Amino acid sequence: MALLLALVAGVGGAKADRIKNPTAVFSGLDKITGRIISFEVAVSETVQFGALQLTPRVCYTRPETETPNTTAFVEVDEVTFQNEHKRIFEGWMFASSPGLHGIEHPVYDVWLIDCKGGKEVITEPRELTPAEEALRRDSPPPANAQPQPRNTRRAPPANQPRPRRIEPEVPPEMREGAPDAQPPPLELNPNRE
């Protein structure tokens, strides 16, 4: 009976474990050329895709025994012609819903595909029961507790290395000096009116 009451009350709510990955995999669309490229970025590495600079901060997947869920926290800056950086996106991307939080730019679209290389499983703590929560809330902090800073965001170092550039490969028929350096003509169907 106590077990049934505990289940109904929601004690020990289920939370999924996640795997912390060192590499995020993205796809990017150049809307001018119509080319899509997939590229890998190490966590905290900045790469440049066209005028966009992407920096994944974390990339999580779930163990194979659980429902797939791939997420990454990403910062995206647009670099202007005056070499000014403008933050256009900072948030979570979900591989299962690329349209939900993908980067939509007038020239480029970028979305998360996968995270890889992770072996460290992070076990989520279980939820506290209402009684445990009340006990934790009412107990005084330890005597040696230090106040936690509110803003832990750090400014980037002044001598930050240049980001790695990601460029789509040009098909052989479009390369300079190729015999047919023009895109193929559109074929019209003579049978259609």
C-alpha positions in Angstrom: 0.0 0.0 0.0 2.8 2.4 0.9 4.4 1.7 -2.5 1.2 2.5 -4.3 0.9 5.8 -2.4 4.5 6.7 -3.2 3.9 6.1 -6.9 0.7 8.2 -6.9 2.3 11.0 -5.0 5.1 11.1 -7.5 7.9 10.3 -5.1 11.2 9.6 -6.9 10.0 11.0 -10.3 11.9 9.6 -13.2 14.6 11.7 -14.8 16.7 10.6 -17.7 20.5 10.2 -17.6 22.5 12.0 -20.2 25.9 11.7 -21.8 28.2 14.7 -22.0 29.9 14.8 -25.5 33.1 16.6 -26.6 31.9 17.2 -30.2 28.7 18.7 -31.7 27.8 17.9 -35.3 25.9 20.6 -37.3 24.5 21.0 -40.8 24.6 24.4 -42.5 22.8 25.7 -45.6 24.2 28.4 -47.7 21.0 29.8 -49.3 22.8 31.6 -52.0 24.5 28.5 -53.5 22.0 26.0 -52.2 24.7 23.9 -50.7 24.4 22.0 -47.4 27.5 21.0 -45.5 27.9 19.0 -42.3 30.7 19.9 -39.9 31.9 18.9 -36.5 32.8 21.4 -33.7 34.5 20.7 -30.4 32.7 22.0 -27.4 34.0 25.6 -26.6 35.6 25.8 -30.1 34.5 28.6 -32.4 34.1 27.9 -36.1 33.0 30.3 -38.8 30.4 29.2 -41.3 30.0 32.1 -43.8 29.4 35.2 -41.7 28.3 33.2 -38.7 30.6 32.1 -35.8 29.2 29.1 -33.8 30.4 28.1 -30.4 28.8 25.0 -28.8 29.1 25.2 -25.0 27.7 21.7 -24.1 26.4 18.8 -26.1 24.3 16.1 -24.6 22.8 12.8 -25.8 21.0 10.0 -24.0 22.2 6.4 -23.4 21.1 3.9 -26.0 18.7 2.3 -23.5 16.7 5.5 -23.3 14.6 7.6 -25.7 17.0 9.5 -28.0 17.4 13.2 -27.2 20.3 15.2 -28.5 20.7 18.8 -27.3 23.4 21.5 -27.4 23.7 24.9 -25.9 25.1 27.1 -28.7 26.2 30.8 -29.1 26.1 32.2 -32.6 27.5 35.6 -33.6 27.2 37.3 -36.9 30.4 39.0 -38.2 29.6 42.2 -40.1 31.7 43.8 -42.9 33.1 46.2 -40.3 34.3 43.1 -38.3 31.7 43.7 -35.5 30.3 40.7 -33.7 26.5 40.7 -33.1 25.0 37.9 -31.0 22.0 36.6 -33.0 21.4 33.4 -31.0 22.2 32.0 -27.6 20.2 29.0 -26.5 19.4 25.3 -26.7 19.2 23.4 -30.0 17.4 20.1 -30.4 18.4 17.6 -33.1 14.9 16.1 -33.0 13.3 19.5 -33.8 15.7 21.5 -36.1 13.0 24.0 -36.9 12.3 24.7 -33.2 15.7 26.3 -32.3 17.8 26.3 -35.5 19.6 29.4 -36.7 17.6 31.2 -39.4 19.6 33.9 -41.0 18.9 35.7 -44.3 21.8 33.8 -46.0 22.6 30.8 -43.7 20.6 28.2 -41.8 22.4 26.1 -39.2 20.9 23.2 -37.2 22.1 20.5 -34.8 22.5 17.0 -36.1 24.2 15.0 -33.4 26.7 14.9 -30.5 29.5 12.4 -30.5 32.4 11.0 -28.6 30.9 11.1 -25.1 31.4 8.4 -22.5 30.7 10.3 -19.3 27.1 9.5 -18.1 25.6 12.2 -16.0 23.0 10.8 -13.7 20.2 13.2 -12.9 19.4 13.6 -9.2 15.9 12.4 -8.2 13.3 14.9 -7.3 12.9 15.6 -3.6 9.7 14.6 -1.8 7.6 17.5 -0.4 8.8 16.6 3.1 12.5 16.5 2.0 12.1 19.8 0.2 10.6 21.4 3.4 13.4 20.0 5.5 16.1 21.3 3.1 14.4 24.7 2.9 14.0 25.2 6.6 17.5 24.1 7.6 20.2 26.8 8.0 23.1 26.9 5.6 26.4 25.5 6.9 28.7 27.9 8.8 31.4 27.7 6.2 29.1 28.3 3.2 30.3 31.0 0.8 27.8 33.1 -1.2 27.5 32.0 -4.8 28.1 34.6 -7.5 25.0 35.5 -9.5 26.8 36.0 -12.8 29.4 33.4 -13.6 29.8 34.5 -17.3 33.4 35.3 -18.2 34.6 37.7 -20.8 36.5 36.0 -23.7 40.3 36.3 -23.5 41.7 39.2 -25.5 44.1 37.0 -27.4 41.4 34.6 -28.6 42.5 32.5 -31.6 40.8 32.9 -35.0 37.9 30.6 -35.5 38.2 27.6 -37.9 36.5 28.4 -41.2 33.9 25.9 -42.6 33.4 26.2 -46.3 31.2 24.0 -48.5 33.1 22.1 -51.2 32.6 23.5 -54.7 31.4 20.8 -57.2 33.9 20.1 -60.0 31.6 21.5 -62.7 31.5 24.8 -60.8 35.2 25.3 -60.2 37.1 28.0 -62.0 38.8 26.9 -65.2 36.4 24.0 -65.6 35.2 23.6 -69.2 31.6 24.2 -68.2 31.9 26.7 -65.4 28.3 27.6 -65.7 25.4 25.8 -63.9 23.6 23.3 -66.2 20.6 24.9 -68.1 17.1 24.1 -66.9 15.5 21.5 -69.0 12.0 22.3 -70.2 9.6 19.5 -70.9 8.4 20.1 -74.5 5.3 18.0 -73.8 3.9 20.4 -71.1 1.9 23.4 -72.1 
